[in-house]
Amino acid sequence: MFTSFHSDPPKIVIAPIEPKLEWIAAEEVEMKGSLNIELETMKSHVEQNIRKGFQQVVPHPTNEVEVMIVGGGPSLKDQIEEIRLLRASGVKLIALNNAYQYCIDQGIMPSALIMVDARDFNLRFVKNTIPDCKYFIASQCHPSVFDRLEAVKEQTYIWHTGAEEIVDILTAYYPKCYPVPGGSTVLLRAIPLFRMLGFKRFHVFGCDSCLQDGQHHAYDQKENDAQMVIPVRVNGKVFYCHPWMLSQAQEFIDLVGCMGDVMELDIHGGLLRQILESGADRAALEEI
C-alpha cells in the first residue's frame, strides 16, 4: 500500500525552473552523500564524463505512473515473483546497481539502471546491455562505465549529484544543469532522480537497509562481506545492520521529511518498511 506523507516542517520547496516543470533546488535538501574515493579523483571523473556527449537528465512534469525501485537486498529473493507480476502488468522497473543483472537473470527486463558509485569495479554492472532499457549514470562514475555504454548512447543519460565540489565544473560546461539531491546511497539518489523525472508513486523492493539471515544481498557482493554488524531496535523490533545500512536508514528518514509531500512510497520489507510503518524518527533508531 502506498503511503502518502503530509509532514510538518521542514518541507521541501518546489520551485519552477522551466515552463510546466517543477523541481527541487538541491541546496534546499540538506543531505550530503559521503565519498568512497578521493575528492580529486571524483572531480576528474566528472570533468572527463561531461565531455563525452551523453544526454543530460532534465526535469519532467509530474505524472501518475507507478514505478518500482529494485535494490539487491536479501529480501529480493522473496519478492521476485511479486516484482515479476508488477512488471508483467506494465509497471516500470528501475534497478539499482547489480540488481539490474539479477533481474535479467530471473527473466525480468529492467526499464532503467541507476548507478552513482565512482569506483572502477562497478563497471561490471553494465557488462550486459539490453534494448528498451535506459541507463542513468552519475557524472562521478568511473569513465570506463560511460565508455562501455557508448554502444547504447541513445539509451544513456548523465546526471549529477549536488556535491558542492563539482558545481564549478558543471556550471563552466553546461548552460544549465539540474543536480540531484539525496543521501549517501544509490537508493537515496534514485528516489529524488525519478521524482525529478516526474514520477511520484514508488514501490520499493530489495532495499532493506538490514541483514536477513546474516545475508547483506540477494547475491554475492564480496565488497560487503567483512563489514561489522550493528544491532538496532526500532519501536521494539531488532534489526542487524552494516554501518552503511544504518546510515541509509537515518538518511531515509531525512529524505521522507524533506520530500514527503511530493511522493508516495510502498516499501516492501526490512528496516525501511518498519520505519515507514511506525513513523519512526532518528531518535527511534536505537543502537543496542
Buried (B, 14 or more C-beta within 10 A) or exposed (E): EEBEBEBEEEBBEBEEBEEEBBBBBBEBBEBBBEBEBEEEBBBBBBBBBBEBEBEBBBBBEBEEEBBBBBBBBBBBBBBBEEBBEBBEEEBBBBBBBBBBBBBBEBEBBBBBBBBBBBEBEBBEBBEEBEEEBBBBBBBBBBBBBBBBBEEBBEBBBBBBBBBEBBBEBBEEEEEEBBBBBBBBBBBBBBBBBBBBBBBBBBBBBBBBBBBBEEBBBBBEEEEBEEBEEBEBEBEEEEBBBBEBBBBBBBBBBBBBBBBBBBBBBBBBBBBBBBBBEEEBEEEBBEEE
